[in-house]
Amino acid sequence: GFKPGPVLYPFTRADTKHIMPSRSRSRDSRRSRSPSKKDGKDSRKGSPSRSPAKYSESDAPEKAKKPDDYGVDSMKITDDDAAFILGKGGKTKSKISRVAGAEMELHERDLVLEIRGSARQRRLATKYAKCVMAQRVGPVHLKDEDKSDQDCTLLDIPQEAVGFVTGRMGNFLRSTEDEWNVIMFFIGVDGNNRNREKESEKLAIFGDRRGRRGAELKMMSAAETKVPGFFTDKITIATEDDDGDWATETQVFKSDELSYALGKQGATRRKLQEASGCIIQYVGSTCFYCGTQEERQRAKDYMGWLFAQLEGPVSVATDGRDDCTTVEVPSDCVGYITGSRRAAMSQMEAEWGVLMFFTDADMNRRSGGSEKLTIWGPMRARRGAELKVMSSVETKAPGFFTKGLKEETFDGKGFGTDRMLLKDEDLSYSLGKGGSTRTKLATASECILQYVGNWVFMAGTRRQRRRCKEYLVWLLQQRRGTVTVADVAGRDDVTEMHIPRECVGWVTGNRGTELRKVEQETGTFCFMALDRNGDERLLIVGSDSGGRAGDSGRAKAEKLVNDLVQERMHSSRGGYGGGGGGGGGR
């Protein structure tokens, strides 16, 4: 058996053996607007918007340095290949770009695929693009050189499970690709003439080591459901990806233990995986732990404590651990934090990717006393869950955390927490219906934002906290009247759009409904504001620029707003009515 970390109870549930790991798309509804190089034009020219320059503050991150072998490769493709490379909504091109780490542009006028990056990134992107295009005309075959980049895992899938792991219209494969940032397809297989006499088909998984291993184990889990024992009867040892730290361990569960360790729809497995940073997957009744030694040990510790709770309160020694936060919770609030059948706590665990449980409960439960809640996981996730708990406790026991608090700003550049006090009316406005406004500001700034009583807690790096505070100030200015943001030229988190006056009401919508839709879809914060000359323009605010692909963040918001402008300009209908001026508030 294995010994978990510093835990004060015996654990002998399952035998564990140590093994080494095996190595472990979609069409755009609108054609790319990128012009060919020979046009000599900026693809953004003519747009009513512009993105300001970068921050100049001393704590601004350095611009990503291009590798010494950075370059550009071009590939001539056919019109049919172009559609296949793009995929639905441009998702296939974006996926290839993410997995390879390269920048990709498809110039459809010239039918040229342009790939930018290091020599390795360009080579990988070219290989993936060719494999995707090959699927259009027949089976994909890998050459020896295609396997030499140490980016490929080949997995045998039993013939009778091939359709199951593929899913309807390939949905299961595609969702697994998205989850683990990989590209997968069967090789040497003609989709229309599959050889049913073969025992198995080979699935190729391309990506980095962690992504490949996570996807591989998920495919193994699905196939094992269809063909029990195919993998677990012959667990093999492979060392291709071993570096002396990265490895895989297995643990065999009994059927009732497996159900508990899996949780409803896999929720327990996911929270343990996210909290520990270790890949955790169940293949039949065998649990696979995959990652570094530290990650695997954390995962085994958490799994041990999970089972220990079945037998009563768990006592855990937290001293010396850097993966734990403890919160004192008033005894009369414990039920509120936990929720019926642990529903409230499970929701917090799922939201933040942590493991939470009360420890030494039998010693602390007394009238007027408190109990110690332990939160396990990465620092940022623990802080988010901790602030959520504090907010909930403060609702039931006002003043428990906020009594005697003073406003504070953390001076360091690293992860820290700022807090400031809000008036009652400002608190309600900045919270929004169902917390939607708070969530919007947190997403746009990439900062943890939580309200504990009337106190605003902002947790993150200094840049994240500063942005969050600025966004909150701009938001509160809206409820008092017109917002003025004189100059954003020195910022890298704001895109300006000058909207034709006759289109402002149409773009904002009645009480800002159209902008709220844009914000929700893109993770940005949008509002109308005056510049130093008193001219009104739309500001799209957020940390995510959206990159060259423009499929997220500010770039996507800009596209959506441009679509609204074009829709209004070409519409024969009258004004939308309402929603002009200040942009509809929150």
C-alpha positions as CSV (number, residue, x, y, z in Angstrom):
1,G,0.0,0.0,0.0
2,F,1.0,3.6,-0.2
3,K,1.3,6.1,2.6
4,P,-0.5,9.5,2.2
5,G,0.9,12.7,3.5
6,P,0.6,14.1,7.1
7,V,-2.7,12.6,8.1
8,L,-3.6,11.2,11.5
9,Y,-5.5,8.0,10.5
10,P,-4.6,4.7,9.0
11,F,-5.1,4.2,5.3
12,T,-4.8,0.7,3.8
13,R,-7.7,0.6,1.3
14,A,-6.0,-0.4,-1.9
15,D,-2.8,-1.8,-3.3
16,T,-0.9,0.6,-5.5
17,K,1.6,-0.3,-8.1
18,H,4.0,2.1,-9.8
19,I,4.2,2.1,-13.6
20,M,5.6,4.5,-16.1
21,P,3.4,6.4,-18.5
22,S,2.8,5.6,-22.1
23,R,3.4,8.5,-24.3
24,S,1.0,10.2,-23.9
25,R,-11.7,20.9,-36.0
26,S,-14.8,22.9,-38.0
27,R,-15.8,25.5,-40.7
28,D,-16.1,29.3,-40.4
29,S,-19.6,30.6,-41.1
30,R,-17.9,33.6,-42.6
31,R,-14.8,33.5,-44.7
32,S,-11.7,35.0,-43.2
33,R,-11.4,38.8,-43.6
34,S,-7.6,38.7,-43.6
35,P,-6.3,40.3,-46.8
36,S,-3.5,38.7,-48.8
37,K,0.0,40.2,-48.5
38,K,-0.1,41.6,-52.0
39,D,-2.9,43.9,-51.0
40,G,-0.6,45.7,-48.7
41,K,-3.5,46.7,-46.5
42,D,-4.1,46.4,-42.8
43,S,-7.0,44.1,-42.1
44,R,-8.3,46.5,-39.5
45,K,-8.3,49.5,-41.8
46,G,-11.8,50.9,-42.3
47,S,-13.0,49.6,-38.9
48,P,-14.5,52.3,-36.6
49,S,-12.2,51.0,-33.8
50,R,-8.6,50.9,-32.7
51,S,-6.8,49.2,-29.9
52,P,-4.5,51.5,-27.9
53,A,-0.8,50.8,-27.2
54,K,0.7,48.8,-24.4
55,Y,1.2,49.8,-20.8
56,S,4.4,51.6,-20.0
57,E,4.3,51.1,-16.2
58,S,7.3,49.4,-14.6
59,D,5.2,46.3,-13.7
60,A,3.9,45.8,-17.2
61,P,4.8,42.3,-18.4
62,E,7.6,42.2,-21.0
63,K,6.4,41.6,-24.5
64,A,6.8,38.0,-25.5
65,K,10.2,37.6,-27.0
66,K,10.2,35.8,-30.3
67,P,12.5,32.8,-30.6
68,D,15.7,33.1,-32.6
69,D,14.3,30.7,-35.2
70,Y,11.0,32.6,-35.6
71,G,9.8,32.6,-39.1
72,V,6.9,32.3,-41.6
73,D,5.9,29.3,-43.7
74,S,3.3,29.3,-46.4
75,M,1.3,26.4,-47.7
76,K,-0.8,26.4,-50.9
77,I,-4.1,24.7,-50.4
78,T,-7.3,24.0,-52.4
79,D,-10.6,25.6,-51.8
80,D,-12.0,22.4,-50.4
81,D,-9.0,22.1,-48.1
82,A,-9.6,25.7,-46.9
83,A,-13.1,24.8,-45.8
84,F,-11.8,21.8,-43.9
85,I,-8.9,23.7,-42.3
86,L,-11.3,26.4,-41.1
87,G,-13.9,24.1,-39.7
88,K,-17.2,25.3,-38.2
89,G,-16.8,28.8,-36.9
90,G,-13.0,28.6,-37.6
91,K,-12.6,26.2,-34.7
92,T,-10.3,23.7,-36.5
93,K,-7.8,26.4,-37.5
94,S,-7.8,27.7,-33.9
95,K,-7.3,24.3,-32.5
96,I,-4.3,23.5,-34.7
97,S,-2.9,26.9,-33.8
98,R,-3.3,26.3,-30.0
99,V,-1.9,22.7,-30.1
100,A,1.1,23.6,-32.2
101,G,1.7,27.0,-30.4
102,A,1.9,28.7,-33.8
103,E,0.0,31.6,-35.3
104,M,-2.1,30.8,-38.4
105,E,-3.8,32.9,-41.0
106,L,-5.8,31.6,-44.0
107,H,-5.8,33.9,-46.9
108,E,-8.7,32.6,-48.8
109,R,-8.4,34.9,-51.8
110,D,-5.0,33.3,-52.6
111,L,-5.8,30.0,-51.0
112,V,-2.6,30.3,-48.9
113,L,-2.2,29.1,-45.3
114,E,0.4,31.2,-43.5
115,I,2.0,29.8,-40.4
116,R,4.2,31.9,-38.0
117,G,6.3,30.7,-35.0
118,S,9.5,28.9,-34.1
119,A,10.8,26.2,-36.4
120,R,9.2,23.5,-34.3
121,Q,5.9,25.3,-34.0
122,R,5.7,25.8,-37.8
123,R,6.7,22.2,-38.4
124,L,4.0,20.9,-36.0
125,A,1.3,23.2,-37.4
126,T,2.1,22.1,-40.9
127,K,2.0,18.4,-39.9
128,Y,-1.4,18.8,-38.1
129,A,-2.9,20.8,-41.0
130,K,-1.8,18.1,-43.5
131,C,-3.3,15.4,-41.4
132,V,-6.6,17.3,-41.1
133,M,-6.7,17.8,-44.9
134,A,-5.9,14.1,-45.5
135,Q,-9.0,13.1,-43.6
136,R,-11.1,14.7,-46.3
137,V,-10.0,12.3,-49.1
138,G,-9.3,9.1,-47.3
139,P,-7.3,7.3,-44.5
140,V,-4.5,9.2,-42.7
141,H,-1.1,7.5,-42.7
142,L,1.8,8.6,-40.5
143,K,5.3,8.5,-41.7
144,D,8.2,7.8,-39.4
145,E,9.2,11.5,-39.5
146,D,5.7,12.4,-38.3
147,K,6.4,10.6,-35.1
148,S,9.9,12.0,-34.4
149,D,8.7,15.2,-32.7
150,Q,7.7,13.4,-29.4
151,D,4.3,14.9,-29.8
152,C,2.3,11.8,-30.6
153,T,0.7,9.0,-28.7
154,L,-0.7,6.0,-30.5
155,L,-3.5,4.1,-28.7
156,D,-5.2,0.9,-29.8
157,I,-9.0,1.2,-29.5
158,P,-11.0,-2.1,-29.7
159,Q,-13.0,-2.3,-32.9
160,E,-16.3,-2.6,-31.2
161,A,-15.6,0.6,-29.2
162,V,-14.4,2.8,-32.1
163,G,-17.9,4.3,-32.7
164,F,-18.5,4.7,-29.0
165,V,-15.3,6.7,-28.4
166,T,-15.8,8.7,-31.5
167,G,-19.4,9.7,-30.6
168,R,-22.2,11.0,-32.7
169,M,-20.8,13.1,-35.5
170,G,-17.4,12.9,-33.7
171,N,-18.6,14.9,-30.7
172,F,-16.9,12.8,-28.0
173,L,-13.5,13.0,-29.8
174,R,-13.9,16.8,-30.3
175,S,-14.9,17.5,-26.7
176,T,-11.9,15.5,-25.5
177,E,-9.7,17.5,-27.8
178,D,-11.0,20.7,-26.4
179,E,-10.6,19.5,-22.8
180,W,-7.0,18.5,-23.2
181,N,-5.8,20.8,-26.0
182,V,-4.9,17.9,-28.4
183,I,-5.8,16.8,-31.9
184,M,-7.0,13.2,-32.4
185,F,-7.9,11.0,-35.4
186,F,-7.8,7.4,-36.4
187,I,-4.9,6.5,-38.7
188,G,-4.9,4.0,-41.6
189,V,-8.7,3.9,-41.5
190,D,-11.1,4.7,-44.3
191,G,-14.2,6.0,-42.6
192,N,-16.4,4.5,-45.3
193,N,-14.7,1.1,-45.5
194,R,-13.5,0.2,-42.0
195,N,-12.0,-3.3,-41.7
196,R,-14.3,-4.9,-39.2
197,E,-12.0,-8.0,-39.0
198,K,-9.3,-6.1,-37.2
199,E,-9.2,-6.4,-33.5
200,S,-8.5,-2.7,-33.0
201,E,-7.9,0.6,-34.7
202,K,-5.0,3.0,-33.9
203,L,-5.9,6.4,-32.5
204,A,-3.3,9.1,-32.9
205,I,-3.2,11.8,-30.2
206,F,-1.1,14.9,-30.9
207,G,-0.2,17.6,-28.3
208,D,2.1,18.1,-25.3
209,R,2.8,15.3,-22.8
210,R,0.1,16.2,-20.2
211,G,-2.6,16.8,-22.8
212,R,-1.8,13.6,-24.6
213,R,-1.9,11.6,-21.4
214,G,-5.1,13.1,-20.2
215,A,-6.8,12.4,-23.6
216,E,-5.3,8.9,-23.7
217,L,-6.7,8.0,-20.3
218,K,-10.1,9.4,-21.2
219,M,-10.2,7.3,-24.4
220,M,-9.1,4.3,-22.4
221,S,-11.9,4.9,-19.8
222,A,-14.5,5.1,-22.5
223,A,-13.3,2.0,-24.4
224,E,-13.0,0.0,-21.2
225,T,-16.7,0.7,-20.5
226,K,-17.5,-0.9,-23.9
227,V,-15.0,-3.7,-23.7
228,P,-14.2,-4.5,-20.1
229,G,-10.7,-5.7,-19.5
230,F,-9.2,-4.5,-22.8
231,F,-6.8,-2.2,-21.0
232,T,-6.9,-3.3,-17.3
233,D,-6.1,-6.9,-18.1
234,K,-2.8,-5.9,-19.6
235,I,-1.6,-2.7,-18.1
236,T,1.8,-2.2,-19.9
237,I,4.9,-0.2,-18.9
238,A,6.1,2.5,-21.2
239,T,9.0,5.0,-20.5
240,E,9.0,7.3,-23.5
241,D,7.8,10.3,-21.5
242,D,9.5,9.5,-18.2
243,D,11.9,12.2,-17.0
244,G,12.6,10.9,-13.5
245,D,9.7,12.9,-12.0
246,W,6.8,12.4,-14.4
247,A,5.1,9.0,-14.1
248,T,1.9,7.1,-13.6
249,E,0.6,5.1,-10.6
250,T,-2.5,3.0,-10.3
251,Q,-4.8,2.1,-7.5
252,V,-7.5,-0.6,-7.7
253,F,-10.9,0.2,-6.2
254,K,-13.8,-2.0,-5.2
255,S,-17.1,-1.2,-7.0
256,D,-18.6,0.7,-4.1
257,E,-15.4,2.7,-3.6
258,L,-15.2,3.5,-7.3
259,S,-18.7,5.0,-7.3
260,Y,-17.8,7.2,-4.3
261,A,-14.5,8.3,-5.8
262,L,-16.2,9.1,-9.1
263,G,-19.0,11.2,-7.7
264,K,-22.2,12.4,-9.4
265,Q,-21.4,12.7,-13.1
266,G,-17.7,12.5,-12.3
267,A,-17.7,15.6,-10.1
268,T,-15.6,14.1,-7.3
269,R,-12.9,12.9,-9.7
270,R,-12.8,16.4,-11.4
271,K,-12.4,18.3,-8.1
272,L,-9.6,16.0,-6.9
273,Q,-7.8,16.4,-10.3
274,E,-8.1,20.2,-10.3
275,A,-7.1,20.6,-6.7
276,S,-4.1,18.3,-6.9
277,G,-2.9,19.3,-10.4
278,C,-2.6,15.5,-11.1
279,I,-4.4,13.7,-14.0
280,I,-6.9,11.4,-12.3
281,Q,-8.9,8.9,-14.5
282,Y,-10.7,5.7,-13.8
283,V,-10.3,2.9,-16.3
284,G,-12.7,0.2,-15.2
285,S,-12.0,-0.2,-11.5
286,T,-8.4,1.0,-11.8
287,C,-7.6,4.6,-10.9
288,F,-4.7,6.2,-12.8
289,Y,-2.7,9.0,-11.2
290,C,-0.4,10.8,-13.7
291,G,1.9,13.7,-13.2
292,T,5.0,14.8,-11.3
293,Q,5.9,13.1,-8.0
294,E,4.5,16.1,-6.0
295,E,1.2,16.1,-8.0
296,R,0.7,12.4,-7.6
297,Q,1.4,12.5,-3.8
298,R,-1.2,15.3,-3.4
299,A,-3.8,13.4,-5.4
300,K,-3.2,10.3,-3.2
301,D,-3.5,12.4,0.0
302,Y,-6.7,14.0,-1.2
303,M,-8.1,10.6,-2.2
304,G,-7.2,9.2,1.2
305,W,-8.9,12.0,3.1
306,L,-12.0,11.7,0.9
307,F,-12.5,8.0,1.9
308,A,-11.6,8.8,5.6
309,Q,-14.6,11.1,5.8
310,L,-16.8,8.0,5.4
311,E,-15.7,6.9,8.8
312,G,-16.1,10.2,10.6
313,P,-14.3,13.5,11.2
314,V,-10.8,13.7,9.6
315,S,-7.8,15.1,11.5
316,V,-5.2,16.4,9.2
317,A,-1.9,18.0,10.1
318,T,-1.7,21.2,7.9
319,D,1.6,22.6,9.3
320,G,4.3,22.8,6.6
321,R,1.9,22.3,3.7
322,D,1.7,24.9,1.0
323,D,-1.5,23.6,-0.5
324,C,-3.9,24.3,2.3
325,T,-5.9,27.3,3.6
326,T,-7.9,27.1,6.9
327,V,-10.9,29.2,7.7
328,E,-12.7,29.5,11.1
329,V,-16.4,29.2,10.5
330,P,-18.9,29.9,13.3
331,S,-20.6,26.6,14.4
332,D,-24.1,28.0,13.7
333,C,-23.0,28.8,10.1
334,V,-21.5,25.4,9.3
335,G,-24.8,24.0,8.0
336,Y,-25.3,27.1,5.8
337,I,-21.8,26.7,4.3
338,T,-22.2,23.0,3.8
339,G,-25.8,23.0,2.5
340,S,-28.3,20.3,2.2
341,R,-26.5,17.0,1.4
342,R,-23.3,19.1,1.0
343,A,-24.7,20.8,-2.1
344,A,-23.4,24.4,-1.3
345,M,-19.9,23.2,-0.5
346,S,-19.8,21.0,-3.6
347,Q,-20.8,23.9,-5.7
348,M,-17.9,26.0,-4.3
349,E,-15.5,23.1,-5.0
350,A,-16.7,22.8,-8.6
351,E,-16.4,26.6,-9.1
352,W,-12.9,26.9,-7.8
353,G,-11.4,23.5,-8.4
354,V,-10.6,22.8,-4.7
355,L,-11.2,20.1,-2.1
356,M,-13.0,21.3,1.1
357,F,-13.9,19.7,4.4
358,F,-14.2,20.5,8.1
359,T,-11.5,18.9,10.3
360,D,-11.5,18.2,14.0
361,A,-15.2,18.9,14.0
362,D,-15.8,16.7,17.1
363,M,-13.4,18.9,19.1
364,N,-14.7,22.3,18.0
365,R,-18.5,21.9,17.9
366,R,-19.8,23.9,20.8
367,S,-22.2,26.7,21.4
368,G,-20.7,30.0,20.3
369,G,-17.6,28.3,19.0
370,S,-16.2,27.8,15.5
371,E,-15.0,24.9,13.3
372,K,-12.0,24.8,11.1
373,L,-12.7,24.5,7.4
374,T,-9.7,23.3,5.3
375,I,-9.4,24.3,1.6
376,W,-7.0,22.3,-0.5
377,G,-5.6,23.2,-4.0
378,P,-3.6,25.9,-5.8
379,M,-3.2,29.3,-4.1
380,R,-5.4,31.3,-6.4
381,A,-8.2,28.7,-6.3
382,R,-8.0,28.5,-2.5
383,R,-8.2,32.3,-2.1
384,G,-11.3,32.4,-4.3
385,A,-13.0,29.7,-2.3
386,E,-12.0,31.3,1.0
387,L,-13.5,34.6,0.0
388,K,-16.7,32.9,-1.1
389,V,-16.9,31.2,2.3
390,M,-16.3,34.5,4.1
391,S,-19.0,36.2,2.0
392,S,-21.5,33.5,2.9
393,V,-20.6,33.6,6.6
394,E,-20.9,37.4,6.7
395,T,-24.4,37.1,5.4
396,K,-25.4,34.9,8.3
397,A,-23.1,36.4,11.0
398,P,-22.6,40.1,10.1
399,G,-19.3,41.4,11.4
400,F,-17.6,38.1,11.9
401,F,-14.9,38.8,9.3
402,T,-15.4,42.5,8.8
403,K,-15.4,43.9,12.3
404,G,-12.5,46.3,12.7
405,L,-11.3,46.0,9.0
406,K,-9.6,48.9,7.3
407,E,-9.0,49.6,3.7
408,E,-5.8,48.1,2.4
409,T,-3.7,47.8,-0.7
410,F,-1.1,45.2,-1.1
411,D,2.1,46.7,-2.4
412,G,3.8,43.7,-3.9
413,K,3.7,42.8,-7.6
414,G,2.9,39.1,-6.9
415,F,-0.4,37.6,-5.8
416,G,-2.1,39.6,-3.0
417,T,-5.4,41.0,-1.8
418,D,-6.7,44.6,-1.8
419,R,-9.9,45.6,0.0
420,M,-12.1,48.7,0.0
421,L,-15.4,49.7,1.6
422,L,-18.6,50.4,-0.5
423,K,-21.8,52.3,0.4
424,D,-25.0,50.2,0.5
425,E,-26.3,51.7,-2.8
426,D,-23.0,51.1,-4.6
427,L,-22.8,47.6,-3.3
428,S,-26.1,46.6,-4.8
429,Y,-25.3,48.2,-8.2
430,S,-21.8,46.7,-8.4
431,L,-23.2,43.2,-7.5
432,G,-25.9,43.1,-10.2
433,K,-28.7,40.6,-10.7
434,G,-27.6,37.3,-9.4
435,G,-24.0,38.6,-9.0
436,S,-23.7,39.0,-12.8
437,T,-22.0,42.4,-12.6
438,R,-19.5,41.2,-10.1
439,T,-18.8,38.2,-12.3
440,K,-18.3,40.4,-15.4
441,L,-15.8,42.6,-13.7
442,A,-13.9,39.6,-12.3
443,T,-13.7,38.0,-15.7
444,A,-12.7,41.1,-17.6
445,S,-9.9,42.0,-15.1
446,E,-8.9,38.3,-14.5
447,C,-9.0,39.3,-10.8
448,I,-10.9,37.5,-8.0
449,L,-13.6,39.8,-6.9
450,Q,-15.8,39.1,-3.9
451,Y,-18.0,41.1,-1.6
452,V,-17.8,40.3,2.2
453,G,-20.5,42.4,3.7
454,N,-19.9,45.9,2.3
455,W,-16.2,45.2,1.8
456,V,-14.8,44.6,-1.7
457,F,-12.0,42.0,-1.8
458,M,-9.8,41.9,-4.9
459,A,-7.2,39.1,-5.1
460,G,-4.7,38.7,-7.9
461,T,-1.4,40.2,-9.2
462,R,-0.9,43.9,-8.9
463,R,-2.0,44.5,-12.5
464,Q,-5.1,42.4,-12.0
465,R,-6.1,44.2,-8.8
466,R,-5.4,47.6,-10.3
467,R,-7.5,46.8,-13.3
468,C,-10.3,45.5,-11.2
469,K,-10.4,48.6,-9.1
470,E,-10.4,50.9,-12.1
471,Y,-13.2,48.9,-13.7
472,L,-15.2,49.1,-10.5
473,V,-14.7,52.9,-10.4
474,W,-15.9,53.2,-14.0
475,L,-18.9,51.1,-13.3
476,L,-20.0,53.2,-10.3
477,Q,-19.6,56.4,-12.3
478,Q,-22.3,55.1,-14.6
479,R,-25.0,55.2,-11.9
480,R,-24.1,58.8,-11.2
481,G,-24.2,60.1,-14.8
482,T,-22.0,60.2,-17.9
483,V,-18.6,58.5,-17.6
484,T,-15.4,60.3,-18.7
485,V,-12.3,58.3,-19.4
486,A,-10.0,61.0,-20.9
487,D,-7.3,58.9,-22.4
488,V,-6.7,55.2,-22.9
489,A,-3.7,55.5,-25.3
490,G,-1.3,54.0,-22.7
491,R,-3.3,50.9,-21.9
492,D,-3.2,47.4,-23.3
493,D,-6.6,46.4,-21.9
494,V,-9.0,48.8,-23.8
495,T,-10.3,48.9,-27.3
496,E,-11.9,52.2,-28.5
497,M,-14.8,52.1,-31.0
498,H,-16.3,55.3,-32.4
499,I,-19.9,54.4,-33.1
500,P,-21.9,56.5,-35.7
501,R,-24.4,58.6,-33.7
502,E,-27.4,57.1,-35.4
503,C,-26.2,53.6,-34.4
504,V,-25.5,54.2,-30.7
505,G,-29.0,53.2,-29.5
506,W,-29.0,50.1,-31.7
507,V,-25.6,49.0,-30.5
508,T,-26.3,49.5,-26.8
509,G,-29.9,48.2,-26.9
510,N,-32.8,49.0,-24.6
511,R,-31.2,49.5,-21.1
512,G,-27.9,48.2,-22.4
513,T,-29.3,44.7,-23.3
514,E,-27.2,44.4,-26.5
515,L,-24.0,45.3,-24.8
516,R,-24.7,42.9,-22.0
517,K,-25.0,40.1,-24.5
518,V,-21.7,41.1,-26.1
519,E,-20.1,41.2,-22.6
520,Q,-21.4,37.8,-21.7
521,E,-20.2,36.1,-24.9
522,T,-16.8,37.7,-24.8
523,G,-15.8,38.1,-21.1
524,T,-15.4,41.9,-21.5
525,F,-16.8,45.1,-19.9
526,C,-18.4,47.5,-22.4
527,F,-19.7,51.0,-21.9
528,M,-20.0,54.4,-23.5
529,A,-17.6,57.1,-22.2
530,L,-16.5,60.6,-23.1
531,D,-12.9,61.4,-24.1
532,R,-11.0,64.5,-23.1
533,N,-12.7,66.5,-25.9
534,G,-16.2,65.5,-24.8
535,D,-16.7,63.1,-27.7
536,E,-18.5,59.9,-26.9
537,R,-17.1,56.5,-27.9
538,L,-17.5,52.9,-26.9
539,L,-14.8,51.3,-24.6
540,I,-14.4,47.5,-24.7
541,V,-12.4,46.6,-21.6
542,G,-10.7,43.4,-20.7
543,S,-7.4,41.6,-20.2
544,D,-8.0,39.2,-23.1
545,S,-7.1,40.9,-26.4
546,G,-8.5,38.0,-28.4
547,G,-5.2,37.6,-30.4
548,R,-4.9,37.4,-34.1
549,A,-7.6,34.8,-34.4
550,G,-10.2,37.2,-32.9
551,D,-12.3,34.4,-31.5
552,S,-12.4,35.6,-27.9
553,G,-12.0,38.7,-25.7
554,R,-11.9,42.2,-27.0
555,A,-11.3,41.2,-30.6
556,K,-14.5,39.2,-30.7
557,A,-16.4,41.9,-28.9
558,E,-15.2,44.4,-31.5
559,K,-16.4,42.1,-34.3
560,L,-19.8,41.7,-32.7
561,V,-20.2,45.4,-32.2
562,N,-19.1,46.0,-35.8
563,D,-21.8,43.5,-36.9
564,L,-24.4,45.5,-35.0
565,V,-23.3,48.7,-36.6
566,Q,-23.4,47.1,-40.1
567,E,-26.8,45.7,-39.3
568,R,-28.1,49.1,-38.3
569,M,-26.6,50.8,-41.3
570,H,-28.2,48.4,-43.8
571,S,-31.5,48.2,-41.9
572,S,-34.5,49.8,-43.4
573,R,-36.2,49.9,-39.9
574,G,-36.4,52.9,-37.6
575,G,-34.4,53.4,-34.4
576,Y,-34.2,50.7,-31.8
577,G,-35.3,53.0,-29.1
578,G,-33.8,53.6,-25.7
579,G,-30.3,52.5,-24.5
580,G,-28.5,55.5,-26.0
581,G,-26.1,57.9,-24.3
582,G,-24.4,56.2,-21.4
583,G,-24.7,52.7,-22.7
584,G,-27.3,51.2,-20.5
585,G,-25.5,51.2,-17.1
586,R,-24.3,47.9,-15.8
